[in-house]
Structures are given as C-alpha cells and as structure tokens.
C-alpha cells in the first residue's frame, strides 16, 4: 500500500466547475420555465447527470487520497470530513426554512418541520446531496475494505454494481414495489446512499486504477467528443421514445432514476475526464480562474437556490417572468441558459467569495475562512533569476515529450478536502421537495451536490 499523500489532480478543478454549471442550469431551467415541456425535458435529461457525476467524484476523491494509504485513524478521518459538511447542512437548512416564509411560532410546528428537513434533506431540492455525502463518509471504510478484498476481481465488482444500479432504476421507473420499507425507499430514493451504490463503487475503482485510466484516456482522447455525443443521443432518444411512444409526461420521462441515466453518466464522466486531462496537457489555461471556481463550487451549490429564488421573485414582480413563460419553448430555454444561468452562477460565485472572507465561511461555503490578504501588484524586479517549474505527474501536466527528462523532480503532495457538491433538479417552481415524490420525476419540487 502507498503511505502518505498522493499528488493533487489539477484536472478535477475543471471537472467540478463544469458539473456545477450543470447543476445551476438544471435548477434554473426547471424553476424558471412555465412547466416541463418536451424540449425542456430533453435538456433536463442531459443536465441532471450532474447528480451521478458528483457522487462518482466524491467517492473518487476519497479512494484516491485514502484508498491505499496505511494507518488511517477513522475517528480523525470522520471528524475532518464532517466538519466541512455538517455546519453547512445545519445552517443552510435553517436559511431555507426562513426563506420559505416560515416562523418559529408555534414552536412545536417549527421544530417538527426543521426536524423533518434535517432527517430527509428536504429543506431545499439540493440539500439531499449533503445527507448522502455524510453517508458516503460513514461507509467509506467498507468501500475501502471492498476494494482491497476484491483486488484482482475489480471488473466483476464493477459489473455487479452496474447490474444492481440498472435493476434498481428499472424498479423505480416501473414502480414495481409499492408497499413496505422497500416500497417507501423506491418512492423516495434521493436521500439514501443505497440509491447510488454503482457510482460510489465506480468512483472508487477509477481512483484505484487511476494511472492506467489516465493513460488509456490520453491514448483515446479523440473519442471523448463522440462518446459524449453518444451519451446525449442515448439519453434524449430514450426520453423521446418514452414521451412519444410510451405516453409518459415529459417530467416522468426525464426522471433521474432510469436505466439510460447510468449509461449517460458513464459517457459524460469519461468525456469530462478526457477534457480535464487535455486541459492540463495544454498548459491549464486560466488555471487560477478555474481553480477559484472549483474552490467555491460547494458554496455555489449551497447558495444558488437562494439567489435563484430572489431572482425569480424580482422577475415576477417586474413582469419579466410572465413574458418569459409566454415565449415559445425554444426562446424560453435559450433565454434561461444564455442569461439566467450565467447570472445565477456569477452572483452565487460573488456571494461565496465574500463569505470566504468572514468567520462564517465554514458553515456558509464548506471551506475555512480565507485569511490571505488581497493581492497587490509587486514592484518590478530588474534582475530576478528564473525559477524552474517542478514537473507534474503524468495525469496533471502536459503529456511527456519523447526526450527524457535528465533530472526528475519530486512531486508536490496535495491535501484535497472532500466536500460535497451536485445535483439533481426540481420540476416546478416549488422550492421544497415533496416527501412522497421523487425529485426527478414529479412536478412537485424534487431533490437536487462536492467532492474533494
């Protein structure tokens, strides 16, 4: 086993930024639109894979940093993980309680509502992800044991997890069980780890074999775009078949828990990995901006529904929302994606950047307070010697050239905090999740994600 820490994977920053954009897009579309029309459902079918991708990423980061490390003290591991999630979960549950116009009087009703929200993650459509993330942290020793125990048989483990997830989504989509504990789970699967086991196992396996996975991906980067397009075609094709041939409503046909989403998520996940590696190979352009976005991604995930709620209220008062919803579906979608999403994403990023400078940074953003002084331009130095840049590992830096490096440079280690992130999607203007309906399939508000 590998002692110590492993090098930081810079490409994951780009991965996070893209998937959070998926999250903001799907929530903005679902809440700003007049309803889930057939064109809108097609976009949701593609964008809601952000949920699965972030569970995969969360497990990947944990397994990459701790999967093969010896001497882990689990109480310390859990303490470090939960301090990043629990304060944010508690504070934002309270924020959304008051954002819904609720009061503390009578106290018994307020406590009952808050208690239900905390147990189910129903305070807002994205909060379930934090609840599942805490379950992932708790169960990670079991995943780590499983990865070690099945070494040499990981393909069989992957196939078994894939079969389980496919069977589960079929059971949910066809409503095969309606009674008992299993029926209750299948009718409200969003907040339970068992609903996402394949993605957690797949993330762990990807981390375990990352060197080989990165090398394979680099050799076949040219296939990334076709694979992504194939994922879109499969998802949208299955969605349209269910609407046009199966008679499903667009909201039901674009639900998260269906077999085609498993394939979509794998296609998008690998394509995003290829894009992230290509980005680092090309010199990681705009690295500081991308890394800043990744650093604030958990905070953006937590805060964007609040900004969206305020923006929709303002748009409603000014008549903009009514005009948007009266427009043709194509124009409505274009306006939301072209104007609404960048606005909400940008405002959320500004809010998170400001919060990072306050003592409430940890509960507001899942990150500790940023105490770095504001950057100021340094005076020019006429005779400053050039400083050589350390070489990055193969999965971080540009692909190595044919000429061997005469002096290998020791790799920097990284501490990558594992924070939650992304994402589901609501199908109505309602901001709280329905307790009886899946967030992804009902016109009532559904559930909505970081990783490391």
N, C-alpha and C positions, 0 to 999 in steps of 0.2 A: 504494500500500500504506500501511497505517497504522503510523506509527512509535510507539514507546513502548508502554505497558501499557494494557489496557482495564479498564473498571470491573469490580469483583467482582460476581458474580451471587449474591445472597444466597439465592435460592430453591434453589440447588443443595445447600445445607445440609440442607434438608428432604428433598430427593431422596435424599441419601446415607443419612440416618437411616432412612428407610422401607425402602430396599433392603437395608441391613444387617439390619434386622428380618426381612426375607425370608430372608436367609442363615441367621441364627440359628434361625429357625423350621424351615427345611427340614432342617438338620442335626440339630436336636433331635428332630424327628419321626422321621427316618429311623433314628436310633440308639436312641432310647428305645422305639420300638414293637417289638412281637414279630415283625413282618415287614411287607412291603409288601402290605397288604390292598387291596381295591378302593377303599374310601373314602379310605384313606391316600394311595394313588396319585393320586387326584383332587386332593388338596391339594398334593402334590409337583409335579404338572403345572403348577399355577399359580405356586407359590413358586420353582421353580427357574429362572424367567426372570431372577432376580437376576443370574445369570452374564452373560447377554447385555446386560442393562442397565448393568452396570458396565464392560464393555468399551466400550459406546457412550459412557458418561460419561467414561471415561479419554481416548478419542480426542477427545471434545468439548472437554474442558478444554485439552488440548494445542493443538488447532486454534484455539480461541478466544483463547488467550494468545499463540500464536506463528505462527498460520497466515498472517497478513497483516502481520507485523512484519518490517521490513527489518534487515539487518545482524546476523543471528543467527550467533553463533560456536558451531558444532556441538560441538566438544570441551567447551566450557564448559557447553552445554546438557546433554550426556550426563552430565557429572560431577555436575551439580546434581541430575539425576533419579536416577541410580544410587545416590547416597549415601543416598537415602531408602529404597531398596528392598533393595540387596544386603546391608547389615549385618543387616537384619531377616530376610532369606531364610536367611542362613547361621546366625544364632543360633537361630531357631525350628526349623530343620531339626535342629539339634543337640538342642534341648529335646525335640522329639518322638521323636528317636532314643532318648533315655534314658527318656522317658515310656512307651515300649513295653517297658521292662524289658531293653533290650539292654545289652551290656557291650563294653568295649574289648579284651577278651581272648577269642579271639585277635585280634591287631591286623589281620591280613590280612582276616578276615571283616568286622570292624567298618568298615575303610576301604572295602571293596567295597560294603557296604550304604549307607554315607554317600555314596559317590560316585554310586551309582545314584539315591539320593534327590535329590541336588543336580542331577543331569542331567535328571531326569524330574519333579521336584516331587512325588514320591510319599511324602514323609515324613509327610504328613497330607493328608486329602482336599481341603483348601482351598489348599494351597501351590502348586498348579499355576498359580494366577492370577498370582502374583508372577513366575513364569517367563515367562508370556505377556506380562505388563506390560513386562518388560525387553525383550522382542522388539518390542513396540509402540514403546518409546522409540527403539530402534535404527532401526526402519523409518520413524519419523515424517518425516524429510526426504523420503523417497519419497512419502509421503502428501501432504505439503505441496506438493511438485512436481506431483503428480497433480491436486490441487485447483486449482492455478493454471493448469496446462496445459489443463484441461478447462473453464475458466470459460466460461459461456455454454452449456455442454452438461452441466450437472450432473444434470439429470433422466435423461439417458441413462446417466450414470455410476451413478446410484442404481439404475436398472433393471438394468444389467448386474451390479452387485454382488448385487442381490436374486436374480437368476436363478442366479448362482453359488452362493449360500448354499442356495437351495432344492434345486438339483441335488446339492450335497454332502450335505445331510441325507437326501435320498432314498437316495443311495448307501450312507450309513452305516446307515440304518434297514433297508434291504433286503439289506444285506451283499453288495453287488454285486461287490466286488473282494476276494479273499481272499489273494492272493499278491503278492510283490514289495514295493517300497517304498510304493506307493500302498495296497496291502492292509494293510501294517503301520500306516500313518498312519490309515486309516479304522477300524482296530480299536483305536487308542489316540489319538484326536484331541485329547484335553483340553489337552495342554501345548504345542500348536503354534499360532502366530498364524494360519496359513492356514485354520484351522478357524473363525475368527471374522471373516473379512475384511469381510463385509457390515456388521457392527456398527461396525467401525472406520471404514469409509467413511461410513456413515450419521452417526456422531458428528461426523466432520469436516465433512460437508455441513451438518449442523444448526448447527454453530458458524459456518461461513462465511456462512450466511444467517440468523443468529440474530435480527437486528432484525425481519426480515419474519416469521420463525417466531413470535416472541413476539407481534407484532401480530395475526397470524392466530389464534393460540391465545387471546388475550384476547377477540377478537371471537366466538369459538365455545366459550367456557368451558362453556356449558351442555351441550355434547356430551361433555364429559370422562367423566362417570359412565356414560352409555350406551356409550361406546367401551370403557371398562374392563370393563363387564359383558359386552359382546360378545366381548372377548378371553378372559374367563373361560369363556363359553359355548362358544366355538370350541375352546379347549384341552381342557376337560372333555368336550365332546362327542366330539372326535376320540379322546380317551383311552378313553372308554366304548365307542366303536364298535370300537376295536382289541381291547378285552378281551372284549366280549360277542359281537361278530360276527367278529372276526379271530382269536380264540383265543389272543391274546397273554397273557402273565403281566402282572400289574399293574406289576412292576418294569420290564419291557421297554417296555410301553405308555407309561410315564411318563418315558421317557428324554429327555435334553436335546436330542440331535441328531435332530430330526424336523421336517418342514416346518411344522407348525402352530405350533411354538415361535417361528418367525420372525414370524408374524402376531401372536401373543400379545405378544411383546416390543415390537413397534411400538405396539400398542394401549396397553400399560401405560406405555411410555416417554412417549407423548404425554399420556396422562391424568395422569401424575405431574408433567410439566412444567406442565400447566394448574393442578394443585393447588398447585404451588410458586409460580406467578405470582399465583394468587388469595390465597395466604397473605401474600405481600408486599404485595399491593394492600390487604389488610385490616389492614395495620399490623404484620405479622410478630409475632403474639403469641407470647410465650415465646421470643423470639429468642435470648436468652442461653443458655437450656437447649438449644435445637435446635442452635445453633452449637457449643456444647460437645460435644454428641453427634456432630456431624459431624467436629469436630476429632479426636475419639478413635476414629472409626469404623474406621480402618485397624488401630489397635491392638486393637479389639474383634474385628475379623475374624481377626487373627493368634492371639489368645489364647482365643477362646471354645471351640475344640475341647478345649483342656486343661481348662478349667473343666467342660465337659460330661463329659469322661472321669472326672474326680473325682466329679462329682455322680452319675453312673451307678454308679460303684463303691460309693459310700456308699448309694445306693438299693438296690443289690443285697445288700449286707451286712445292711441293716435289713429286707429283705423287701418294701420299697415297690415295687421294680421288678417283682418277680414278681406282686404284686397288680395293678399297672398293666397288665401284659401279659395278665393273665387276665380283665380287664374287657372289656365289649363295645366294638367298634371305635369307636363314636361317643363313648363316655365316655373311652376311651383318648386319642383325638385332642383332646377338649376339655380334659382334664387337662394334656396336654403343652403345648398352645397357651396355656391360661389360667394355668398355674402354672410349668411347666418353662421355657418360653421367656422370660417376664419375669425369672425367677430367673437364668438363664444370662446374659441380656443385661445385667442390672443388676450382677451380680458381675464380669462382664468389664469393664464401664464403671468400676467402682471400682478394679479392678486396674490398668487403663490410667491412671486419674487419679493413682494412687500412683506408677506407673512414670514418668510425665511429670515427676516431681519429683526423679528420680535421674539420675546420669550415664549410666545405661544406657537413657535414654529413646529415643535414636535407634534402636538395634537392637531394642528391645522394642516400640516403638509406631510407628516410621517418622516420628517427629517429634522435633525437637530439644528438649532439656531446657527445661521451663517454669520460668524463674527469677523469675517475677512473685511478689511477696510475697502472702501470704494477705490477702484483702480484709478491711478493718476498717471499722466504721461511722464515717463522718465526722461531726464535730460540726456541729450546725445553724448555718447562716449566715443571720442575720436579713435582710440586705439584699443578696442575691445577684441581680444582673440576669439577666434571661432571655437565653439564648444561642440564636440562631436555628439550626435544624437544616438542614444542606445538603440540597438536593434530590437525590434519587437518580435514576438513569437509568430510562427507562420500563419496563425489564424487571425492575427491582429494587423500585421503590417503588410505592405505590398509583397506579392509573390517574389520569392528569391530569384535572383538572376543566375545565369549559367556560371558566372565567375564566383568561386567560393570565397567567403569572407576570411581574410587571414587571421583575424582575432575575434573570436566570438565574444559577445558582451553578455554579461549576466542579466537575466530578465528581471524587471521590476515585479514585485508581488503586488497583489491588489486585495483590498478589503471591499467586497461588494455587498453592502447591506441588502437584505432581501426584503423588499417592501411590496405590497400588493398593488394591483392596478386594475384591469379591464374587463369585462364588458359584455353587456347584454343590450337589450333595447326594449323600450316601452312602446306600446302600440296605441297610446292615447295621450291626451293632454293631462290626464290624471297623474299625479306625481308619486303617489304611494302605491305599492304593489298590492294586488288582490291576493288574499290569503288562499283563495280556492282555485286560482287560475295560474297557469304557467306564464311567467313574464314574457316569454317569447311568442305565445300563441294566442293570447286573448286580447280583445280590445280594451280590457281594463289594464291599468298600469302594471307592467311586469318588472322583472328584476334586471338589474344591469350587470373596475378592476384593478400591482406592480410586481414586480418581481424583484429582482435583485438589484 
